[in-house]
Amino acid sequence: MNFGGEWHWEILVTASVITTVPMIILFFIGQRSFVEGIATTGSKG
């Protein structure tokens, strides 16, 4: 992203945030369901 010899940091930061935030959200959603699945399986005895 080097336009005319200068870096546009706002574009790089925006692209990084747009790429990272959905992965973090999916991680937390998946982590919660994974832990609930283990807890439910362990309590069925």
TINU-252886 format. One record per residue: x, y, z of N, C-alpha, C, CB in turn; residue in three letters. Coordinates in steps of 0.02 Angstrom, whole numbers, plus 32768, in hexadecimal, padded with zeros to 4 digits. Last residue first. Glycine has a CB too. Example, Ala and Ser with C-alpha at 12.3 -4.5 7.8 and 13.67 -1.06 7.14 Angstrom:
<sites>
82827F90816282AC7FCB816582858002818A82C07FE2811Eser;82947EE4818682677F1F818682947F5B818682357F2081C4ala;
</sites>
This chain:
<sites>
7B69789686897B78785E86B47B5D781F869C7B5F786986F5gly;7B57791486587B2478E286487B2D78A286707B2578D385FElys;7BBC796F866C7B89796B86A07B54793586927B6679AE86A8ser;7C0F796E85FC7C2A7956863C7BF4794C86717C5D79868656gly;7BC079A7859A7BD3796285937BEB794685D67C09795A855Ethr;7BB97A2C85CA7B7C7A0485C47B8D79B985C07B537A198587thr;7C407A5485C27C1E7A5586027BDF7A2986007C0B7A9C8616ala;7C587A4885387C7E7A1F85677C5A7A1C85AA7CC67A3C8570ile;7BFC7AA785087BF87A6184F37C1D7A3385227C127A5A84ADgly;7C2E7B1D853F7BEB7B0585537BE37ABC85407BB47B308531glu;7CA87B2584F97CA97B1C85427C657B03855A7CBC7B5F8565val;7C757B3984777CA17B0084867CA27AF184D17CE87B0F846Dphe;7C2F7BB084807C097B7284727C347B3484817BF37B718428ser;7C9B7C07849E7C637C0084CC7C3E7BBF84BF7C347C3C84C6arg;7CEC7BFB842C7D077BE8846E7CCE7BDC849F7D377C1F8488gln;7C9C7C2F83C77CAE7BE983C67CC77BD184097CE37BDC8392gly;7C977CB683F07C597C8F83E87C697C4483EB7C367CA183A5ile;7D207CD783ED7CFB7CDA842C7CBA7CB384287CED7D228440phe;7D3D7CC383637D627C9F83977D3A7C9E83D87DA67CC083A2phe;7CE97D1E83247CDF7CD783197D027CAD834E7CF77CC382D3leu;7D287D9483537CE27D8783647CD47D3C835C7CB37DB08338ile;7DA77D8783177DA27D8A83607D5B7D7983767DB77DD0837Bile;7D837D8C82907DA47D5182AA7D9F7D4E82F67DED7D4E8294met;7D4E7E1082847D237DD5827B7D417D9582967D127DCC8232pro;7DC97E5C82A47D8E7E5D82CF7D5F7E2282C27D687E9E82C5val;7E2A7E50823A7E347E30827B7DF37E2A82A47E677E5682A3thr;7E037E9881C97E157E5181C27E157E2E82067E5A7E4B81A2thr;7DEC7F1681F97DB57EF481D67DC47EAA81D07DAB7F138190ile;7E6C7F32822C7E337F2D825A7DFA7F0682397E1C7F738270val;7EB87F3581B57EC97F0681EB7E8E7EFC821A7F057F1F8212ser;7E7A7F9E81717E7A7F5B81547E897F2781897EAC7F55811Aala;7E9B800881C87E557FF681BB7E4F7FB0819F7E358028818Athr;7F26800881BE7F077FFA81FF7EBE7FE581F57F0B8037822Dval;7F36802981367F517FEA81517F307FD781927F9D7FF0815Bleu;7EF980A681327EDF807081087EF7802D81237EF5807980BEile;7F4A80EF81887F0380E781997EE380AF81707EDE8129818Dglu;7FC680F281497FBD80C781837F7480BD81947FE180E481BEtrp;800480F680B97FC3810D80D37FB080DF810D7F8C810D809Bhis;80A8812A8094807C80F680AE803C811680C8809F80CE80E5trp;80E8816B7FFA80D58174804080A3813F805580B881BB804Bglu;810381547F73813B81587FA1812881647FEA8167818D7F8Bgly;808A81457F2E80B381807F2380E981897F56808881BC7F23gly;804D80D87F9D803681037F67806381407F627FED81177F71phe;805880417FD3808680797FD0807380A27F9380D080627FCCasn;80297FC48000800080008000802B803E80007FD18000803Cmet;
</sites>
